[in-house]
Amino acid sequence: MNRRSFLLSAGQASAFASLAQLSRASFPGQNHTEPLKVSVFSKHLQWLDWEGLARTAAEIGFDGIDLTVRQGGHVLPERVEQDLPKAADIIRKAGLALPMVTAGIVDADTPYAETIIRTMSRLGIPRYRWGGFRYADGAPIPDQLVMMKERAVRLAELNRKYRVCAMYHIHSGSEVGASVWDLWVILKDLDKEWLGVNYDIGHATIEGGLGGWIHSLRLMTPWMKGIAVKDFRWGRNSKGRWQPQWCPLGEGMVDFKEFFAMLKKTNFLGPVQMHYEYPLGGAEKGDRTTSMEKPKIIEAMRRDLVTLRGWLRDAQLA
C-alpha cells in the first residue's frame, strides 16, 4: 500500500470514530465570561491609509482591525517586514487591537508565507486568516482531500514554529470548506492550536439553509478561532438566476439570535469580524476609490455595528 492509499484508508476509518466522539461532545463545556470584541475587516476601508484606517475604525466604535496583508491590501506581502510593524504601531496607538490579519496564504508554499507568519509572531499578532483550497475537476474528491491534508500538515508545522494559528475561512460556492464536512476531514486529526476555522455565518447559512448551518457550527466549534458576520437574502440576478444578495444586518435571512445563543454555550473568545458585502460605493469590494460619499459609508458601518452589539448584549456576549 502506498503512502497516499494508507492515508486515505486511515482517514476514512478514523472519520467514523471521530463522528462518534463528536456526537457526545459537540461543544467545549465552559460558558462565555469575557465580552466579545468586534474588529472591522480592513478590506472595506481600503480607501484609507493606515492613519485614516485606524482613526475611522476607532470613531465608528470598533475594538480592533482585521488587517489585509495580501496583494492589493493595506500591507503588501513583499513589504510585510517593513510595513506591518508600522501599520501595527499606528493601529495600537489609536487604542485598537490587532487580533489577526487576513493573508493570501493558501499553504506553506505560498510566496512570502513564512515571512508574513514570522513578522506576525514578532509583533504579537496571534492569528491569520487563510484558505482557498480548490477542487480539481475530474479527480476523486477523497484523494484530493488527502493531498490537501498533507498541505495543511506542513502549514501547521510552520505555524507551530512561530506560535501563531491559521483560521480557514468558510466561503459558500465551490471552494473546499463550503460544505464544512470536507474541511472537517482535513482538520480533524491536526492540532487545533495551529490550525482552526474562521466561521462565516453568512456563507454557512447560504450553504446550510435554515438548519444545516446549525450542524456545521456544532461540527466546527472545536476548531472555531474566529467568526465573520454578514447578512444576505436570496434574489434573482440580471439573468434571472437565484443568487445570494448581501444586505445590512437584520434585513436578511441569517438567524443571528439563534447563532449567538449557540455561541454563548461555547468557550469562543473571538475575534469577531464585521464584513460589509452589500453595495457601499465600492467599499464592499475593497476599492481604493468610492462612488458613495464617505460619511454615508461610515454611517452604514456604524449602523450595522450597533445592530451587532445589540445582539451580543441580548446573548450576554457583550
Protein Blocks (a to p, Z undefined) as FASTA:
>chain_A
ZZklmmmmmmmmmmmmmmmmmmmmmbcfbdcfbdcdddddfklmmmpcfklmmmmmmmno
pabdcddddehiabdfklmmmmmmmmmmmmmmnopacfbccdfbfblmlghklmmmmmmm
mnopabdceehiacdehiafklmmmmmmmmmmmmmmmmmmnopacdddddehjbghklom
mmmmmmmmpcfklgccdddfklmmmmnommlmmmmmmmmmmmmmbdcdddddddddfkop
acdddddehiambdfklmmmmmmmpccebjaddddfbcehhlmnopabdfbdfklmmmmm
mmmmmmmmmmmmmnopZZ
